[in-house]
Amino acid sequence: MRDLASWQPAIAMARRAGLALMVAAAMVIPCPAGAEQYTPARKLGRGLAGMTCGVMELPGNIVQTSRERGPGWGLTLGFAQGLGMIVVRELVGYFDGSSPRRPALVGRR
């Protein structure tokens, strides 16, 4: 019977093959959401959500890092990543909320 260490190369190769398959599928399958669905109201809504819910990055990153690396890493690295992502989320939310595209006026070129 083979030990776990001897299975590591096979597992890594299977993961790479799965990733390559997903990337190929993503390139072949067309995206259903087009630019016509990205309306000013939707952009304003996304901006408001980003500005108001950006603080949720902190506990989210702590929990995610704790699950991946353990509670010590989650409370330190997850906290730092969460603080950094709050800034990014809030700035992108502000940009989206403050600059929704206005529809063209009827009859204007």
N, C-alpha and C positions, 0 to 999 in steps of 0.2 A: 504494500500500500504506500502511495506517495504521500509525503508530508506537505504541509501547506506552502512552504517556501518554494517547492518545485512547481506549484500551480500559478505562482505570481506572473511569470511571463505570458502564460496563456490567458490569464484574466486581463492583463494589460492590453494584449493584442485584441481581445474581444471588445474591450471598451473603445479602443481606437477604431475598430471596424464599425461599431455602433454609432460613434460620433461621425465618422465619414458618411455613413448611410443617412443620418439625420441632416447633415449639411447638404448632401446631394438632393434629398427630398425637399428641403427648404428652397433650394435653387430652382427646382422644377415646378413645384406647386405655386400657382400664382397667388398673390396676396389679394384677398377680397376687399379690403378697405382701401378705397382710392382717395385721391385728393378732394373729390367732390363731397365726401363724407366728413371732411375736417372743416366744419363750419365755424364761423366766429363764435357762436354760442358754445360749441363744444370746446373750443380753445379757451374761452373765458372760464368755463366750468373746470377744465383741467388746471388752469392757473389758480383758481380759488381753492381747489382741492390740494394742490401742491403747497400753497401758502398756509393753509390751516392745518393740514395733516403732516407737515414736514417733521414735526417734533416726534412723530411715531417711529422715525428712523432709529432713535436712541434705544428704546427697549427692543425693537425688532432686531437690531444688530447684536445686542447683548445676548438675546436668546439664540440667534442663529450661530454665533461664534461659540456659545456654550455648548450647543448640540454637536458642533463639528470638532471642537478642540478640548472642551471641558470647561468647568465653571471658572477656574482661575483665569483662563484666557478670555472668557466671555466678559468677565467683570473689568478687565484691563483693556485688551485689544478691541473687544466689541464696543466698549464705552467710547474709545477714541474714534473708531470708525463711525459710530453713530453720530458723534459730534460733528465729524467732517461731512457726513451725508446730510445732516440737517441744513448746513449752509448751502450745499448744492441744491437740495430739494426746494428750499425757500427761494433761492435766486431764480431757478428755472420756473417756479410757480409764479413769481413776480413778473418775469418776462412774458410768460404765456398770458397772464391775466391782464397785463397792461398794454399788450399789443395785439389784440384780436384783429384780424383782417376785416375791413369793412367791405360789404358787397358793393359792386359798381352800381351807380345810379342808372335807372332805366333811360335809354336814349342817349346816354353819354358814351363817348368813345375814348 
